[in-house]
Amino acid sequence: MAQCEQVLTPVDGVVARLRALDAALPARDGVAVFNRVYLAVTQAVDRSVDAGLFPDARAVITLDVRFAEYYLAAVDAAADGRRPPACWRPLFQLRRHPGVRPVQFALAGINAHIGHDLALAVVDTCRTLGCEPADLEDEFEAVGELLLTLEERIRDELVPGPESLRIADPLTHLLGAWSLDRARDAAWTAARALWALRRLPDVAAEFTERLDTAVGFAGRMLLTPLPD
């Protein structure tokens, strides 16, 4: 593991911002649904850092903060009337749609954040710390394990019980079509590709744009309105 010397921003500021959003947004708002589960996982990361559970706490803090900044930038863009990145656009456009269920909002947010933002956050972290992606693999995996608790939390809190979720229900098909594990693996591959392309800025920019568009398309599918 490469040793990094820079003093890093604590996760506390991110947690405070997420709490402020949680307090300000209506509970049924689609962004609020994602924000609640993201807040819970960010708090879990913070507790794990405090408990000394990560091999390199400073790297985890940097990755966690850079990661959150992409989501918060999308929130700010939408609040200011600017267009958020394509990966986030479906969630902000459909956040009040009555035909979209809470679990869909949560999954669409996770899809945007992991499918697009995580790869960029890894590259940002490498640049900040003067590390290679391989130097961050342990921290990436450790944070990834905590992200899996986000999916578990969603399934526990937002997915209807088996008595109401039938095999023919369209929601069943949506839930089976997206995997956090696969998204996390794809994010790591994308991060390594972007790092390899860092000296080819035009190619890296095109890769990032296509990634953004593809993740946004998947998000739009996840937010397909469903019948009651």
C-alpha positions as CSV (number, residue, x, y, z in Angstrom):
1,M,0.0,0.0,0.0
2,A,1.4,3.4,-1.0
3,Q,1.8,5.8,1.9
4,C,0.0,9.1,1.3
5,E,1.0,12.3,3.1
6,Q,-1.8,14.7,2.4
7,V,-4.1,15.8,5.2
8,L,-7.6,14.7,4.2
9,T,-11.1,16.0,4.6
10,P,-13.1,14.0,7.2
11,V,-16.3,12.2,6.4
12,D,-18.1,14.3,9.1
13,G,-18.8,17.1,6.6
14,V,-20.4,14.7,4.2
15,V,-22.5,13.1,6.9
16,A,-23.7,16.6,7.9
17,R,-24.6,17.5,4.4
18,L,-26.6,14.2,3.9
19,R,-28.4,14.8,7.2
20,A,-29.4,18.3,6.1
21,L,-30.8,16.9,2.8
22,D,-32.7,14.2,4.7
23,A,-34.3,16.9,6.9
24,A,-35.1,19.2,4.0
25,L,-36.6,16.7,1.4
26,P,-40.1,15.2,1.6
27,A,-39.9,11.6,2.6
28,R,-41.5,10.2,-0.6
29,D,-39.2,12.3,-2.8
30,G,-37.1,9.9,-4.9
31,V,-33.8,11.7,-4.1
32,A,-34.7,11.5,-0.4
33,V,-35.2,7.7,-0.6
34,F,-31.7,7.3,-2.0
35,N,-30.3,9.9,0.4
36,R,-31.5,8.0,3.4
37,V,-29.8,4.7,2.5
38,Y,-26.7,6.5,1.4
39,L,-26.5,8.4,4.7
40,A,-26.8,5.1,6.6
41,V,-23.9,3.6,4.7
42,T,-21.7,6.8,5.0
43,Q,-22.3,6.8,8.7
44,A,-21.2,3.1,8.8
45,V,-18.0,4.0,6.9
46,D,-17.4,6.8,9.4
47,R,-17.8,4.4,12.4
48,S,-15.5,1.8,10.8
49,V,-12.8,4.5,10.3
50,D,-13.1,5.5,13.9
51,A,-12.9,1.9,15.0
52,G,-9.7,1.4,13.0
53,L,-11.2,-1.3,10.8
54,F,-9.6,-0.2,7.5
55,P,-6.0,-1.0,6.6
56,D,-5.4,2.6,5.4
57,A,-8.0,5.0,7.0
58,R,-6.7,8.0,5.1
59,A,-7.2,6.4,1.7
60,V,-10.7,5.3,2.7
61,I,-11.6,8.8,3.9
62,T,-10.4,10.3,0.7
63,L,-12.2,7.8,-1.5
64,D,-15.4,8.2,0.6
65,V,-15.4,12.0,0.4
66,R,-14.5,12.1,-3.3
67,F,-17.3,9.6,-4.0
68,A,-19.9,11.6,-2.1
69,E,-18.9,14.8,-3.8
70,Y,-20.2,13.5,-7.1
71,Y,-23.7,12.9,-5.7
72,L,-23.7,16.2,-3.9
73,A,-22.7,18.0,-7.0
74,A,-25.6,16.4,-8.8
75,V,-27.9,17.6,-6.0
76,D,-26.6,21.1,-6.3
77,A,-26.9,21.1,-10.1
78,A,-30.6,20.1,-9.9
79,A,-31.3,22.6,-7.2
80,D,-29.7,25.4,-9.2
81,G,-31.7,24.5,-12.4
82,R,-28.6,23.1,-14.1
83,R,-28.5,19.7,-15.8
84,P,-27.0,17.0,-13.6
85,P,-24.8,14.3,-15.3
86,A,-26.8,11.9,-17.5
87,C,-26.4,9.1,-14.9
88,W,-28.3,11.1,-12.3
89,R,-30.8,12.7,-14.6
90,P,-33.5,10.0,-14.6
91,L,-33.7,10.1,-10.7
92,F,-34.1,13.9,-10.6
93,Q,-36.6,13.9,-13.5
94,L,-38.8,11.2,-12.1
95,R,-38.3,11.8,-8.3
96,R,-42.0,12.7,-7.8
97,H,-43.6,10.2,-10.3
98,P,-46.4,8.4,-8.5
99,G,-45.9,5.2,-10.5
100,V,-42.3,4.7,-9.4
101,R,-41.8,2.7,-6.2
102,P,-39.4,3.7,-3.4
103,V,-37.1,0.7,-4.1
104,Q,-36.8,1.8,-7.7
105,F,-35.6,5.3,-6.6
106,A,-33.1,3.7,-4.3
107,L,-31.7,1.4,-7.0
108,A,-31.5,4.2,-9.5
109,G,-29.5,6.3,-7.1
110,I,-27.1,3.4,-6.4
111,N,-26.8,2.6,-10.1
112,A,-25.8,6.2,-10.8
113,H,-23.4,6.5,-7.9
114,I,-21.6,3.2,-8.3
115,G,-21.9,2.8,-12.0
116,H,-20.5,6.2,-12.8
117,D,-19.3,8.1,-9.8
118,L,-17.3,5.4,-8.1
119,A,-14.8,4.9,-11.0
120,L,-14.2,8.7,-11.2
121,A,-13.8,8.8,-7.4
122,V,-11.1,6.2,-7.5
123,V,-9.2,8.1,-10.1
124,D,-9.6,11.4,-8.1
125,T,-8.3,9.6,-5.0
126,C,-5.2,8.3,-6.9
127,R,-4.4,11.8,-8.1
128,T,-4.9,13.3,-4.6
129,L,-2.8,10.7,-2.9
130,G,-0.2,10.0,-5.6
131,C,-1.2,6.3,-5.7
132,E,-2.1,3.8,-8.4
133,P,-5.5,2.1,-8.5
134,A,-3.8,-1.1,-7.4
135,D,-2.7,0.6,-4.2
136,L,-6.3,1.3,-3.4
137,E,-7.7,-2.1,-4.1
138,D,-7.9,-3.2,-0.4
139,E,-9.7,0.0,0.5
140,F,-12.0,-0.3,-2.5
141,E,-13.0,-3.8,-1.5
142,A,-13.5,-2.8,2.2
143,V,-15.8,0.0,1.2
144,G,-17.5,-2.3,-1.3
145,E,-18.4,-4.7,1.5
146,L,-20.1,-1.8,3.3
147,L,-21.9,-0.8,0.1
148,L,-23.4,-4.3,0.1
149,T,-25.1,-3.4,3.3
150,L,-26.8,-0.7,1.4
151,E,-28.4,-3.2,-0.9
152,E,-29.4,-5.4,2.1
153,R,-30.9,-2.3,3.8
154,I,-33.0,-1.5,0.7
155,R,-34.3,-5.1,0.5
156,D,-35.1,-5.2,4.2
157,E,-36.9,-1.8,4.2
158,L,-38.2,-1.1,0.8
159,V,-39.0,-4.3,-1.0
160,P,-42.6,-5.7,-0.5
161,G,-42.9,-8.9,1.4
162,P,-43.0,-12.3,-0.4
163,E,-46.8,-12.4,0.1
164,S,-47.2,-9.3,-2.2
165,L,-44.2,-9.7,-4.5
166,R,-45.3,-12.3,-7.1
167,I,-43.0,-14.0,-9.6
168,A,-44.9,-12.3,-12.4
169,D,-44.7,-8.9,-10.8
170,P,-42.7,-6.4,-13.0
171,L,-40.9,-5.3,-9.9
172,T,-39.5,-8.8,-9.4
173,H,-38.0,-8.6,-12.9
174,L,-36.5,-5.1,-12.2
175,L,-34.9,-6.3,-9.0
176,G,-33.4,-9.3,-10.7
177,A,-32.0,-7.3,-13.6
178,W,-29.5,-5.2,-11.6
179,S,-26.7,-6.4,-9.3
180,L,-24.6,-4.2,-7.0
181,D,-21.8,-6.8,-7.2
182,R,-21.7,-6.5,-10.9
183,A,-21.9,-2.8,-10.8
184,R,-19.0,-2.6,-8.3
185,D,-16.8,-4.9,-10.5
186,A,-17.6,-2.8,-13.5
187,A,-16.7,0.4,-11.6
188,W,-13.3,-1.0,-10.7
189,T,-12.6,-2.0,-14.3
190,A,-13.7,1.5,-15.5
191,A,-11.4,3.1,-12.9
192,R,-8.4,1.2,-14.1
193,A,-9.3,2.0,-17.7
194,L,-9.6,5.7,-16.9
195,W,-6.3,5.7,-15.0
196,A,-4.6,4.0,-18.0
197,L,-6.1,6.8,-20.2
198,R,-5.0,9.7,-18.0
199,R,-2.4,10.8,-20.5
200,L,-4.9,10.7,-23.3
201,P,-7.4,13.3,-22.0
202,D,-9.6,13.3,-25.2
203,V,-10.0,9.6,-25.1
204,A,-10.6,9.6,-21.3
205,A,-13.3,12.3,-21.7
206,E,-15.0,10.3,-24.4
207,F,-14.9,7.1,-22.2
208,T,-16.3,9.1,-19.3
209,E,-19.1,10.5,-21.4
210,R,-20.1,7.1,-22.8
211,L,-20.0,5.6,-19.3
212,D,-22.3,8.4,-18.0
213,T,-24.7,7.9,-20.9
214,A,-24.9,4.1,-20.5
215,V,-25.4,4.3,-16.7
216,G,-28.1,6.9,-17.2
217,F,-29.9,4.6,-19.7
218,A,-29.9,1.8,-17.1
219,G,-31.2,4.2,-14.5
220,R,-34.1,5.2,-16.8
221,M,-35.0,1.5,-17.2
222,L,-34.9,1.0,-13.4
223,L,-37.4,3.9,-13.0
224,T,-40.0,2.5,-15.4
225,P,-43.4,3.3,-13.8
226,L,-45.1,0.2,-12.6
227,P,-48.8,-0.6,-12.0
228,D,-50.0,-1.0,-8.4
